[in-house]
Amino acid sequence: MPETADQIISRLNLAPHPEGGHYRQTWIADAENGNRPCGTSIYFLLKKGEVSRWHRVDAVEIWHYYAGAPLILSMAETEKGPARDYRLGPDVLNGESPQLIVPAHH
């Protein structure tokens, strides 16, 4: 039987994310001279009906699909858009991608 979102949240020890959904940081690179780390890795889960609030990222993000319904990830180079939608999911032959890159400042 497939796991439910609540079971996955519990199993992976995820916490509410300030922009929506649930997450846990799993890795952070060493920071040098007080600078921002060059990389981090997180688990991130959106339950049915949850959204991640629109925001601009200051570093590259790499999104991976593991389970559940496909996710539409919208990206725009500027605040005025236009936004383009990408589908994160398992159905590669129908336009979904199991991995998406969000460039910095998008």
C-alpha positions in Angstrom: 0.0 0.0 0.0 1.4 3.4 -0.9 2.5 5.7 2.0 0.4 8.7 2.7 1.9 12.3 2.8 1.5 12.3 6.6 3.4 9.0 6.9 6.2 10.4 4.7 6.4 13.7 6.7 6.7 11.6 9.9 9.2 9.1 8.5 11.5 11.8 7.0 11.0 14.1 10.0 9.8 17.0 7.9 8.8 20.4 9.4 6.5 23.1 8.0 8.3 25.3 5.5 7.8 29.1 5.8 6.9 29.3 2.1 4.5 26.4 2.2 4.8 22.6 2.3 7.2 20.5 4.5 10.9 20.1 4.5 14.1 19.0 6.2 17.6 20.1 5.3 19.7 16.9 4.7 23.1 18.5 3.7 24.9 21.8 3.8 28.3 22.6 2.4 31.0 24.1 4.6 30.9 27.9 4.4 34.3 29.7 4.1 35.1 33.0 5.7 31.5 33.6 6.9 30.2 33.4 3.3 27.0 31.6 2.4 27.4 27.9 1.8 27.8 27.0 -1.9 25.2 24.3 -1.6 22.5 22.7 0.4 20.1 19.8 0.0 16.6 19.4 1.3 13.6 17.1 1.2 10.5 19.0 0.3 6.9 17.8 0.2 3.6 19.5 -0.7 0.5 17.7 0.5 -2.6 17.8 -1.7 -4.0 21.3 -1.7 -0.8 22.9 -0.4 1.2 25.5 -2.4 4.7 26.9 -2.3 4.4 30.7 -2.2 5.8 32.6 -5.2 9.4 33.6 -4.4 12.7 34.4 -6.1 15.6 32.2 -5.3 19.2 33.6 -4.9 20.9 30.3 -5.6 20.4 27.4 -8.1 17.8 24.9 -7.0 17.6 21.3 -8.3 14.2 19.7 -7.8 13.8 15.8 -7.9 10.6 13.9 -8.2 10.2 10.9 -5.9 6.5 10.1 -5.4 3.0 11.4 -5.5 1.2 13.6 -8.0 3.2 15.6 -10.6 4.0 19.2 -9.6 3.8 22.3 -11.8 6.8 24.5 -11.2 6.4 28.0 -12.5 9.5 30.1 -13.3 10.1 33.7 -14.5 13.3 35.6 -15.1 11.7 38.9 -13.8 9.0 39.8 -11.4 6.8 40.9 -14.4 7.3 37.6 -16.1 6.3 36.0 -18.3 6.2 32.8 -16.2 6.7 29.4 -17.8 5.3 26.2 -16.3 7.3 23.0 -16.1 6.0 19.6 -14.9 8.0 17.7 -12.4 6.9 14.1 -12.4 7.6 10.5 -13.6 5.9 10.5 -17.0 8.9 11.5 -19.2 7.1 10.4 -22.4 4.3 12.8 -21.8 6.4 15.9 -21.0 7.1 15.5 -17.4 10.7 15.6 -16.0 11.9 13.7 -12.9 14.4 16.5 -12.3 14.2 20.3 -12.9 16.8 23.1 -12.5 15.7 26.5 -11.2 18.4 29.0 -12.1 19.5 31.6 -9.6 17.4 34.8 -9.5 14.3 33.1 -11.0 
